[in-house]
Amino acid sequence: MTKSLYAGVAAIALTAGMAQADGHLMFPAGEGPFSWDEYNAWAESAPDLSGETVTIFGPWLSPEDEYLGNMIAYFEDATGADVTYTGSDGFEQQIVIDAEAGSPPNIAVFPQPGLAATLASQGLLTPLGDEAASWVDANYAAGSSWVDLGTYADADGADQFYGFFYNVNVKSLVWYVPENFEDAGYEVPETMEDLIALSEEMIANGDTPWCIGLGSGPATGWPATDWVEDIMLRTQTAADYDAWVSNELPFNDPKVIEAIETFGMFAKNDDMVAGGAGAVGSTDFRDSPAGLFTSPAQCFMHKQASFIPAFMPEDVVIGEDADFFYFPSFAEKDLGNPVLGGGTLMAVTDASDATFAFMEYLQQPISHEMMMAQSGFLTPHTGVNLDAYKDATLRGQGEILQNATTFRFDGSDLMPGAIGAGTFWTGMVDYVGGASAEDTANAIQDSWDAIK
């Protein structure tokens, strides 16, 4: 491994074979909810890579690096290769330095596609090939979405498949308190039409449907962007969503204005949201779910990503005191079951036979199941045993991924920083504060035009 790999801030190196203190594999062969038959069949035909090394560099620090090491150990056991992972919280800066200096790791773990696409365009990534793309298309739920998200232009401008997604997260979730629903006679909605009707029923009963908070210090406004992105996927095609993210579809197009106004149906109605519409922009997103747990409840639903339980009361047990359901799609739109989220992708930055053998190992269900059993890892791999998830909450989110017909990344994360982490945020605050959807969209488009 090159010295520069260790230059990142807070770097942590882990040799997978050292991850098991007693020298044994973490999960005994043949035991547990793992796809041993598939693994054994693969291992029998795996190449002998004794003496070969594979270096991996990514953003995962403790304890995720240890979980990864436990998974990698099964590749080492089958092939004899030595795999070393280095994690750094300065990954995104360091990988560029290493790649441009000609001293990259074999594999880089990118937190989102933008940086991978940039390196691919500079000829600093090695394509995984059409066969790998076909495998993803056939074996990942919404497979074509994952192929698209991992396909970038090479140095000659030709599209190539570079990114294999490994570990994703889900944003299309609505959190609620099952006991509150049961006591009031409310049922989990299956369509967006049902969700809107449920919200109106709650209002008619004197209840407040939603808690919404956009406050986040300098990042105030970002929770609203998630709402708009999810709604775009439920009101327009995936192609329109992609065009919007790249600004081929202008931000002030009627399709985008419709999505903003649909968000406003929830956020700008005093009866619809706890504290009234005036509280939406000033309520911190971390405080927003608290209204689910007051007595009586200040609200009955809260839309937020899978991380939000960290900001719920300490004694809340997910799956009992609080649960979630899929933010549903419009039945009348017939756009399937889109899911908004994010994820990390593996890309080859220094090719070798051992490196490509490891990438093929990542196609094995067990390479996902080992992570599912240890951590918050989620996968769209349709061949995994869902029983391998370490708890029912993760399994439920995994099932949402399995049922997805389209997956798209958080749009604001893919937009230029001045927009996605700038005027889109502030524009949504202006919108909930009283600006019209059209004026909001025009202002954001003006800011985009200004940086072109």
Secondary structure as UniProt FT lines:
FT   HELIX           3..7
FT   TURN            9..10
FT   STRAND          12..15
FT   HELIX           16..18
FT   TURN            21..22
FT   TURN            29..30
FT   HELIX           36..45
FT   TURN            50..51
FT   STRAND          53..58
FT   TURN            62..63
FT   HELIX           64..79
FT   STRAND          82..87
FT   TURN            89..90
FT   HELIX           91..100
FT   TURN            101..102
FT   STRAND          107..110
FT   HELIX           113..121
FT   TURN            122..123
FT   HELIX           130..139
FT   TURN            141..142
FT   HELIX           143..149
FT   STRAND          151..153
FT   TURN            155..156
FT   STRAND          159..161
FT   STRAND          164..170
FT   STRAND          173..176
FT   HELIX           178..184
FT   HELIX           192..204
FT   TURN            205..206
FT   HELIX           217..219
FT   TURN            220..221
FT   HELIX           222..235
FT   HELIX           238..246
FT   TURN            251..252
FT   HELIX           254..267
FT   TURN            270..272
FT   TURN            274..275
FT   HELIX           277..279
FT   TURN            280..282
FT   TURN            285..287
FT   HELIX           288..292
FT   STRAND          301..303
FT   TURN            306..307
FT   HELIX           308..311
FT   TURN            314..315
FT   TURN            319..321
FT   STRAND          322..326
FT   HELIX           331..333
FT   STRAND          338..348
FT   HELIX           353..361
FT   TURN            362..363
FT   HELIX           365..372
FT   TURN            373..374
FT   TURN            382..383
FT   HELIX           386..388
FT   HELIX           392..403
FT   STRAND          406..409
FT   HELIX           411..414
FT   HELIX           417..418
FT   HELIX           419..423
FT   HELIX           424..432
FT   TURN            433..434
FT   HELIX           437..450
//
